[in-house]
Amino acid sequence: MSFVEYKVKEKEVTDICFGKKIRNRKAVIVEKYTDDFGVVVEIPSCLNKLLVRFRNKSINNAKNLAEVICPFLNFVKLQIIEENDPKFNILIQKGIYGLNFYHASKYLNYCIMVKEIKRITAIQYTQRILEFYENLIDLGVLDKNEVEIKYNFITIEKVGRKKIYRENPFMREPYVVCYPSKNQIKLNKIVNMEEHLWQLFLQTSEIFAPDITLGIAFQMFGGVRRGEIVNLSIQDIIPTSIIDKNKINIKIQDRSKEFFELREKVEISKCGVKKTRLQQVINFNGRLNIYYENHLKLRDKILKKSGQVTTALFIDENGLPMSGVRYEQRWAKVKKEFLKALNLNAYRYYTELSENNAIWGTHIGRGIFTNLCLKYGLAKNARELANLRGDTYVYSSQPYIDKFNLVDVINNSLNNLGE
C-alpha cells in the first residue's frame, strides 16, 4: 500500500428540515492511497469529526479549515517517513495525539520559506492550525497543559465591551515562525534554464572550475543533489555504463562518515544524502563521457601533487574529499563568471538571472534535469518523473508535470490560432 494522502472534497448531502428534504453541500476529508493492486482508493477520514464545529455556519468555513489541515498532516507524515527531524519521532508511537506547536511551526516555516506564501496567507494558515488544535483539545486528543493556547481581551472603546482574541504562540520562543514582512519583496526562484544557457554554464565551468564540471553535469543530467555529489566515490561509477555513450550509471550512497566525520570545520549538514539509490545520468549534450575522462585526469594530477590517498570522486585543491560547502563555493565562482559572460553578450538573460530577487543555486540542476526528462518524453506522469529524479513520493514532481502540460497546451493553442 502507498502513502496515504489527505484530500478535501465537496459532497452533496440531503438533510431533513420540517419534514422536507433539503440538499446541501458539505466539505469532507478523504484518505487517498493506491492499494497493492494499483487501484486508487478514497475513503472518508475519521478527521471529519473535526469539521463538525463549522458545519452549521457555512461550507466555506469547514472547507477552508480542511484545505489547510490536510496539507499540514501530509507534511507531518512525510517528516516521519523521511526521518529528517527526530522531534517528529514522537508521532510514530502517539500519532495525532503527539502533535504540538513545534510540528506546526516547522510546517508554517516550510510554507513561508519553500512555498513562498504571502504574509496574509501565513497568518490565515496560523489561525486555521490553531483552530484545529483547539478542536483536538476539546475532543480530548491533545492535553491542554502541553499544548496551551492562551487568550487575551481587548476593550472596544466605541461599544465599551471586551473582545477575546487568541495569542499567537509562534511569535515567541521556542516556536518562532519567520513571518514575511508587510513590505515583502517576492523572490523569483529560478528552477530551469534554456538549453543554450545551461550549455554556456557548463562551458564556463570547464574554464573556471573544471574540478566540478562533472558534478554540474551529474546535477543537470541526473538530478543529483549537492550532498550526493560530494558523497560519490570512484567505485560508485558503474564501469559497464561508461562504455554506453548515452548514459552513466552511478550508485548514490552515504559516505559522509568515511569522508568527513573526522575532519574539523566541515559542515556535515551540507554533505548529506537524502536517498541512496542507483541513478542514471543521461548524456543530453553528448559530452558526458568527455567530462568524466577530463575529471579523472585532473583528479589524478591533484592527488599526485598533494600526496593524498582517497576514494572520493570529487576532491578539493588539497586532495581531500570535497565538502558540500567547498562545492558551493566553486559553483558560485562559475555562476559569477557565467553572469559576466551574459552581461557582455546576452544582456536580457543577464537581467533575468542577476536581479536581487532572483534566487538560484546548485539545486537548479534538478530543475534542468526534470524539464529535460519531460522535453524528451522520458516521463509521462508524476510517478515516472519521481523515479527518474530519485524522489520517494510524487509531490515534488507533480508541479513540473502540471507546468509542462500547461505550457504544451498554450503552445498548441497558439499554433492552432496561427493556422
LOMAR-164770 format. One record per residue (C-alpha): residue number from 1; y negated, x, z negated; residue in three letters. Coordinates in Angstrom, 2 decimals. Layout:
REM LOMAR-164770
> resi  v  u  w  resn
> NUM  Y  X  Z  ala
...
//
This chain:
REM LOMAR-164770
> resi  v  u  w  resn
> 1  0.00  0.00  0.00  met
> 2  -3.51  1.28  0.85  ser
> 3  -6.65  1.49  -1.24  phe
> 4  -7.81  -1.92  -2.48  val
> 5  -11.36  -2.70  -1.36  glu
> 6  -13.57  -5.36  -2.94  tyr
> 7  -15.48  -7.55  -0.48  lys
> 8  -17.76  -10.59  -0.69  val
> 9  -17.13  -13.74  1.34  lys
> 10  -18.64  -17.20  1.51  glu
> 11  -16.24  -20.09  1.11  lys
> 12  -16.76  -23.80  1.69  glu
> 13  -15.61  -25.99  -1.22  val
> 14  -15.57  -29.72  -1.87  thr
> 15  -16.93  -30.95  -5.21  asp
> 16  -16.72  -34.49  -6.61  ile
> 17  -20.06  -35.87  -7.81  cys
> 18  -20.30  -39.51  -8.98  phe
> 19  -17.14  -40.26  -7.09  gly
> 20  -18.42  -38.79  -3.83  lys
> 21  -17.21  -35.68  -2.07  lys
> 22  -19.92  -33.09  -1.58  ile
> 23  -19.41  -29.96  0.49  arg
> 24  -20.86  -26.78  -0.94  asn
> 25  -20.68  -23.08  -0.20  arg
> 26  -19.84  -20.51  -2.83  lys
> 27  -19.56  -16.72  -2.91  ala
> 28  -16.15  -15.30  -3.69  val
> 29  -14.90  -11.77  -4.25  ile
> 30  -11.70  -10.86  -2.38  val
> 31  -9.46  -7.84  -2.68  glu
> 32  -8.62  -6.42  0.76  lys
> 33  -5.79  -3.98  1.42  tyr
> 34  -3.19  -3.06  4.03  thr
> 35  0.39  -3.67  2.93  asp
> 36  3.39  -1.44  3.62  asp
> 37  3.93  -3.16  6.99  phe
> 38  0.39  -2.53  8.22  gly
> 39  -0.77  -6.11  7.65  val
> 40  -4.31  -6.59  6.30  val
> 41  -4.18  -8.84  3.24  val
> 42  -7.08  -10.55  1.46  glu
> 43  -6.62  -12.30  -1.88  ile
> 44  -9.16  -13.83  -4.32  pro
> 45  -10.08  -11.41  -7.09  ser
> 46  -9.99  -12.13  -10.81  cys
> 47  -13.56  -10.80  -10.82  leu
> 48  -14.70  -14.21  -9.54  asn
> 49  -14.86  -15.29  -13.19  lys
> 50  -17.90  -13.05  -13.49  leu
> 51  -19.80  -15.17  -10.95  leu
> 52  -19.38  -18.43  -12.88  val
> 53  -22.64  -17.80  -14.74  arg
> 54  -24.56  -18.12  -11.46  phe
> 55  -22.63  -20.90  -9.73  arg
> 56  -24.85  -23.70  -10.99  asn
> 57  -28.03  -22.01  -9.77  lys
> 58  -27.56  -21.08  -6.12  ser
> 59  -25.11  -19.38  -3.84  ile
> 60  -27.60  -16.56  -3.32  asn
> 61  -27.64  -15.58  -6.98  asn
> 62  -23.87  -15.27  -7.10  ala
> 63  -23.70  -13.63  -3.69  lys
> 64  -26.44  -11.09  -4.46  asn
> 65  -24.65  -10.09  -7.65  leu
> 66  -21.31  -9.74  -5.85  ala
> 67  -22.84  -7.72  -2.98  glu
> 68  -23.99  -5.07  -5.48  val
> 69  -20.94  -5.14  -7.74  ile
> 70  -18.28  -4.81  -5.01  cys
> 71  -19.62  -1.51  -3.59  pro
> 72  -20.13  -0.28  -7.17  phe
> 73  -16.48  -0.95  -8.04  leu
> 74  -15.29  0.59  -4.75  asn
> 75  -17.33  3.71  -5.60  phe
> 76  -15.81  3.86  -9.09  val
> 77  -12.26  3.57  -7.72  lys
> 78  -12.87  6.39  -5.23  leu
> 79  -14.17  8.64  -8.02  gln
> 80  -10.96  8.01  -9.96  ile
> 81  -8.76  8.77  -6.95  ile
> 82  -10.65  11.89  -5.81  glu
> 83  -10.78  13.25  -9.40  glu
> 84  -14.15  14.94  -8.84  asn
> 85  -15.58  13.82  -12.18  asp
> 86  -13.47  13.95  -15.38  pro
> 87  -15.70  11.31  -17.02  lys
> 88  -14.11  8.73  -14.72  phe
> 89  -10.62  9.56  -16.04  asn
> 90  -11.01  7.12  -18.94  ile
> 91  -10.81  4.32  -16.36  leu
> 92  -7.28  5.36  -15.39  ile
> 93  -6.00  4.05  -18.72  gln
> 94  -8.63  1.44  -19.58  lys
> 95  -9.56  0.08  -16.16  gly
> 96  -12.66  -2.11  -16.16  ile
> 97  -12.57  -2.11  -19.97  tyr
> 98  -13.69  1.54  -19.93  gly
> 99  -16.88  1.09  -17.88  leu
> 100  -20.06  2.45  -19.42  asn
> 101  -23.60  3.42  -18.43  phe
> 102  -22.50  6.85  -17.17  tyr
> 103  -20.46  5.30  -14.34  his
> 104  -23.36  3.06  -13.35  ala
> 105  -25.87  5.94  -13.42  ser
> 106  -23.65  8.02  -11.12  lys
> 107  -23.47  5.13  -8.65  tyr
> 108  -27.23  4.49  -8.72  leu
> 109  -27.98  8.19  -8.17  asn
> 110  -25.45  8.22  -5.32  tyr
> 111  -27.20  5.26  -3.66  cys
> 112  -30.60  6.93  -4.07  ile
> 113  -29.65  10.49  -3.08  met
> 114  -26.97  9.86  -0.44  val
> 115  -27.60  6.38  0.92  lys
> 116  -31.37  6.90  0.54  glu
> 117  -32.17  3.38  -0.66  ile
> 118  -35.78  2.49  -1.42  lys
> 119  -37.23  2.23  -4.91  arg
> 120  -37.35  -1.57  -4.90  ile
> 121  -33.68  -1.71  -3.82  thr
> 122  -32.70  0.73  -6.57  ala
> 123  -34.45  -1.47  -9.16  ile
> 124  -32.64  -4.55  -7.81  gln
> 125  -29.27  -2.73  -7.97  tyr
> 126  -30.05  -1.73  -11.56  thr
> 127  -30.78  -5.31  -12.61  gln
> 128  -27.62  -6.62  -10.94  arg
> 129  -25.40  -3.99  -12.57  ile
> 130  -26.91  -4.72  -15.99  leu
> 131  -26.26  -8.44  -15.40  glu
> 132  -22.69  -7.53  -14.54  phe
> 133  -22.34  -5.54  -17.75  tyr
> 134  -23.81  -8.48  -19.72  glu
> 135  -21.14  -10.73  -18.23  asn
> 136  -18.43  -8.27  -19.27  leu
> 137  -19.83  -8.15  -22.80  ile
> 138  -19.92  -11.98  -23.00  asp
> 139  -16.28  -12.11  -21.86  leu
> 140  -15.27  -9.52  -24.45  gly
> 141  -14.33  -6.96  -21.79  val
> 142  -16.92  -4.40  -22.92  leu
> 143  -17.78  -3.54  -26.51  asp
> 144  -21.49  -4.29  -27.04  lys
> 145  -21.66  -1.45  -29.57  asn
> 146  -20.51  1.09  -26.97  glu
> 147  -22.45  -0.43  -24.06  val
> 148  -25.61  -1.56  -25.79  glu
> 149  -28.13  -3.50  -23.73  ile
> 150  -31.45  -3.64  -25.58  lys
> 151  -34.10  -6.32  -25.22  tyr
> 152  -37.83  -6.41  -25.93  asn
> 153  -40.56  -9.04  -25.97  phe
> 154  -43.93  -9.07  -24.30  ile
> 155  -46.70  -11.57  -25.03  thr
> 156  -48.09  -13.50  -22.09  ile
> 157  -51.75  -13.86  -23.05  glu
> 158  -52.64  -16.80  -20.82  lys
> 159  -50.00  -19.11  -22.25  val
> 160  -49.71  -17.46  -25.64  gly
> 161  -45.94  -17.11  -25.69  arg
> 162  -43.45  -14.26  -25.67  lys
> 163  -41.19  -13.37  -22.77  lys
> 164  -37.95  -11.44  -23.23  ile
> 165  -37.09  -8.58  -20.93  tyr
> 166  -34.17  -6.18  -20.65  arg
> 167  -34.73  -2.46  -21.27  glu
> 168  -33.54  -0.07  -18.57  asn
> 169  -31.00  2.37  -20.12  pro
> 170  -31.24  4.55  -17.00  phe
> 171  -34.78  5.63  -17.84  met
> 172  -33.68  7.77  -20.78  arg
> 173  -31.13  10.45  -21.61  glu
> 174  -28.20  10.83  -21.15  pro
> 175  -28.04  8.37  -18.23  tyr
> 176  -31.22  9.23  -16.34  val
> 177  -31.41  7.87  -12.79  val
> 178  -33.81  9.62  -10.40  cys
> 179  -35.58  6.58  -9.01  tyr
> 180  -37.61  7.17  -5.84  pro
> 181  -41.36  7.39  -6.35  ser
> 182  -43.57  4.47  -5.40  lys
> 183  -45.10  6.61  -2.65  asn
> 184  -41.71  7.63  -1.34  gln
> 185  -41.57  9.51  1.96  ile
> 186  -38.47  8.55  3.91  lys
> 187  -36.32  11.58  4.62  leu
> 188  -34.97  11.97  8.14  asn
> 189  -31.38  13.13  7.65  lys
> 190  -30.17  14.82  10.86  ile
> 191  -26.43  14.32  11.38  val
> 192  -26.00  15.20  15.05  asn
> 193  -27.37  17.34  17.90  met
> 194  -27.31  17.04  21.64  glu
> 195  -24.88  19.43  23.34  glu
> 196  -27.47  21.87  24.67  his
> 197  -28.87  22.19  21.12  leu
> 198  -25.60  22.95  19.32  trp
> 199  -24.71  25.36  22.13  gln
> 200  -28.04  27.14  21.51  leu
> 201  -27.34  27.17  17.76  phe
> 202  -24.01  28.93  18.35  leu
> 203  -25.62  31.42  20.76  gln
> 204  -28.31  32.15  18.16  thr
> 205  -25.66  32.80  15.52  ser
> 206  -23.90  35.31  17.78  glu
> 207  -27.11  37.36  17.80  ile
> 208  -28.41  36.99  14.23  phe
> 209  -25.32  36.18  12.11  ala
> 210  -22.14  37.00  14.05  pro
> 211  -20.20  37.14  10.77  asp
> 212  -20.33  33.33  10.52  ile
> 213  -20.29  32.27  14.19  thr
> 214  -16.60  31.41  13.92  leu
> 215  -17.34  29.42  10.77  gly
> 216  -20.04  27.42  12.53  ile
> 217  -17.61  26.76  15.39  ala
> 218  -14.97  25.59  12.89  phe
> 219  -17.55  23.20  11.44  gln
> 220  -18.78  21.81  14.77  met
> 221  -15.36  21.70  16.45  phe
> 222  -13.18  20.83  13.45  gly
> 223  -15.43  19.14  10.90  gly
> 224  -14.59  21.83  8.33  val
> 225  -16.81  21.82  5.24  arg
> 226  -18.71  24.87  3.92  arg
> 227  -16.43  25.27  0.89  gly
> 228  -13.35  25.00  3.11  glu
> 229  -14.69  27.72  5.42  ile
> 230  -15.03  30.32  2.65  val
> 231  -11.55  29.49  1.30  asn
> 232  -9.82  30.42  4.57  leu
> 233  -7.60  33.48  4.70  ser
> 234  -6.17  35.37  7.65  ile
> 235  -2.80  33.68  7.02  gln
> 236  -4.39  30.24  7.32  asp
> 237  -4.83  30.65  11.08  ile
> 238  -1.56  29.42  12.58  ile
> 239  -0.52  32.19  15.04  pro
> 240  1.14  29.95  17.63  thr
> 241  -2.07  27.94  18.04  ser
> 242  -4.13  30.98  19.08  ile
> 243  -2.25  31.06  22.39  ile
> 244  -3.36  27.49  23.08  asp
> 245  -6.77  27.72  24.77  lys
> 246  -7.59  24.10  23.85  asn
> 247  -7.48  24.38  20.05  lys
> 248  -6.78  26.47  16.97  ile
> 249  -4.86  25.03  14.03  asn
> 250  -5.86  26.10  10.54  ile
> 251  -4.49  25.41  7.07  lys
> 252  -7.17  24.43  4.59  ile
> 253  -6.16  25.41  1.06  gln
> 254  -7.94  26.00  -2.23  asp
> 255  -8.10  29.77  -2.73  arg
> 256  -11.18  29.75  -5.00  ser
> 257  -9.26  31.30  -7.92  lys
> 258  -7.90  34.07  -5.71  glu
> 259  -11.24  34.82  -4.01  phe
> 260  -13.97  34.02  -6.53  phe
> 261  -12.77  33.39  -10.09  glu
> 262  -13.02  37.00  -11.31  leu
> 263  -16.36  37.68  -9.61  arg
> 264  -19.60  37.38  -11.52  glu
> 265  -22.58  35.34  -10.30  lys
> 266  -20.54  33.32  -7.78  val
> 267  -21.40  29.62  -7.80  glu
> 268  -17.89  28.15  -7.75  ile
> 269  -19.20  24.61  -7.10  ser
> 270  -20.13  25.71  -3.56  lys
> 271  -16.72  27.28  -2.94  cys
> 272  -14.58  24.18  -3.41  gly
> 273  -12.08  22.48  -1.12  val
> 274  -12.30  18.71  -1.01  lys
> 275  -8.96  18.10  0.70  lys
> 276  -6.12  20.51  1.54  thr
> 277  -4.75  19.79  5.00  arg
> 278  -3.76  21.05  8.42  leu
> 279  -6.89  20.87  10.59  gln
> 280  -7.21  21.05  14.35  gln
> 281  -10.28  22.87  15.66  val
> 282  -10.86  21.79  19.25  ile
> 283  -12.24  24.15  21.91  asn
> 284  -15.12  21.92  23.02  phe
> 285  -17.14  24.65  24.78  asn
> 286  -14.37  26.96  26.00  gly
> 287  -15.44  29.87  23.73  arg
> 288  -13.46  29.20  20.55  leu
> 289  -10.93  31.99  21.16  asn
> 290  -13.76  34.40  22.01  ile
> 291  -15.45  33.59  18.69  tyr
> 292  -12.15  34.24  16.92  tyr
> 293  -11.49  37.59  18.61  glu
> 294  -15.07  38.79  18.04  asn
> 295  -14.87  37.73  14.39  his
> 296  -11.70  39.75  13.76  leu
> 297  -13.28  42.86  15.33  lys
> 298  -16.40  42.55  13.17  leu
> 299  -14.32  41.82  10.07  arg
> 300  -12.19  44.97  10.60  asp
> 301  -15.34  47.05  11.07  lys
> 302  -16.87  45.80  7.77  ile
> 303  -13.64  46.32  5.83  leu
> 304  -13.25  49.90  7.09  lys
> 305  -16.84  50.71  6.21  lys
> 306  -16.66  49.16  2.72  ser
> 307  -13.12  50.29  1.88  gly
> 308  -12.29  46.82  0.57  gln
> 309  -8.95  45.04  0.97  val
> 310  -8.89  41.23  1.14  thr
> 311  -7.10  38.45  2.98  thr
> 312  -10.28  36.35  3.18  ala
> 313  -11.14  35.42  6.76  leu
> 314  -14.87  35.37  6.06  phe
> 315  -16.34  38.35  4.21  ile
> 316  -19.85  39.46  3.27  asp
> 317  -21.54  42.76  4.12  glu
> 318  -19.78  44.40  1.16  asn
> 319  -16.32  43.44  2.38  gly
> 320  -15.82  40.81  -0.34  leu
> 321  -14.80  37.18  0.28  pro
> 322  -17.94  35.38  1.40  met
> 323  -19.15  32.84  -1.18  ser
> 324  -20.47  29.40  -0.34  gly
> 325  -23.99  30.44  -1.34  val
> 326  -23.86  33.52  0.91  arg
> 327  -22.55  31.41  3.80  tyr
> 328  -25.50  29.02  3.33  glu
> 329  -27.94  31.96  3.35  gln
> 330  -26.53  33.30  6.61  arg
> 331  -26.55  29.80  8.08  trp
> 332  -30.21  29.36  7.05  ala
> 333  -31.08  32.57  8.93  lys
> 334  -29.52  31.12  12.08  val
> 335  -31.44  27.88  11.59  lys
> 336  -34.72  29.80  11.21  lys
> 337  -34.19  31.77  14.45  glu
> 338  -32.93  28.64  16.21  phe
> 339  -36.15  26.77  15.36  leu
> 340  -38.20  29.75  16.55  lys
> 341  -36.47  29.56  19.94  ala
> 342  -37.12  25.81  20.15  leu
> 343  -40.78  26.33  19.27  asn
> 344  -41.15  28.64  22.26  leu
> 345  -39.02  26.80  24.81  asn
> 346  -38.45  23.18  23.74  ala
> 347  -41.30  22.04  21.52  tyr
> 348  -40.28  18.38  21.49  arg
> 349  -36.96  19.23  19.85  tyr
> 350  -38.71  21.69  17.56  tyr
> 351  -40.96  18.97  16.13  thr
> 352  -37.98  16.64  15.58  glu
> 353  -35.90  19.25  13.75  leu
> 354  -38.61  21.11  11.82  ser
> 355  -40.61  18.30  10.23  glu
> 356  -40.96  18.47  6.46  asn
> 357  -38.88  15.30  6.06  asn
> 358  -36.13  16.43  8.48  ala
> 359  -33.11  17.30  6.35  ile
> 360  -30.12  19.14  7.81  trp
> 361  -27.84  21.89  6.59  gly
> 362  -24.30  23.16  7.14  thr
> 363  -22.89  19.64  6.82  his
> 364  -24.36  18.75  10.22  ile
> 365  -21.29  20.42  11.71  gly
> 366  -19.14  17.48  10.58  arg
> 367  -21.54  15.06  12.24  gly
> 368  -21.47  17.00  15.51  ile
> 369  -17.67  17.14  15.41  phe
> 370  -17.44  13.41  14.70  thr
> 371  -19.66  12.50  17.63  asn
> 372  -17.78  14.86  19.95  leu
> 373  -14.49  13.16  18.99  cys
> 374  -15.99  9.77  19.86  leu
> 375  -17.62  11.03  23.05  lys
> 376  -14.33  12.40  24.40  tyr
> 377  -12.27  9.42  23.25  gly
> 378  -10.19  11.33  20.69  leu
> 379  -10.54  8.48  18.19  ala
> 380  -10.52  4.76  18.96  lys
> 381  -11.01  3.43  15.43  asn
> 382  -12.16  4.46  11.95  ala
> 383  -8.65  5.37  10.78  arg
> 384  -8.05  7.79  13.68  glu
> 385  -11.51  9.27  13.17  leu
> 386  -10.88  9.70  9.44  ala
> 387  -7.65  11.58  10.24  asn
> 388  -9.48  13.92  12.61  leu
> 389  -12.23  14.54  10.03  arg
> 390  -9.82  15.10  7.16  gly
> 391  -11.05  12.04  5.23  asp
> 392  -8.68  10.20  2.92  thr
> 393  -10.43  6.87  3.44  tyr
> 394  -12.26  5.27  6.36  val
> 395  -15.55  4.57  4.59  tyr
> 396  -17.21  7.82  5.70  ser
> 397  -16.03  7.38  9.30  ser
> 398  -16.84  3.70  9.91  gln
> 399  -20.66  4.16  10.20  pro
> 400  -20.13  6.69  13.03  tyr
> 401  -17.89  4.21  14.86  ile
> 402  -20.43  1.41  14.41  asp
> 403  -23.34  3.54  15.60  lys
> 404  -21.40  4.92  18.57  phe
> 405  -20.33  1.41  19.62  asn
> 406  -23.91  0.17  19.28  leu
> 407  -25.24  2.96  21.49  val
> 408  -22.47  2.25  24.02  asp
> 409  -23.35  -1.46  24.11  val
> 410  -27.06  -0.69  24.57  ile
> 411  -26.36  1.80  27.39  asn
> 412  -24.07  -0.66  29.18  asn
> 413  -26.67  -3.42  28.83  ser
> 414  -29.40  -1.18  30.25  leu
> 415  -27.15  -0.19  33.18  asn
> 416  -26.39  -3.83  33.91  asn
> 417  -30.07  -4.66  33.68  leu
> 418  -30.84  -1.89  36.15  gly
> 419  -28.25  -3.23  38.60  glu
//
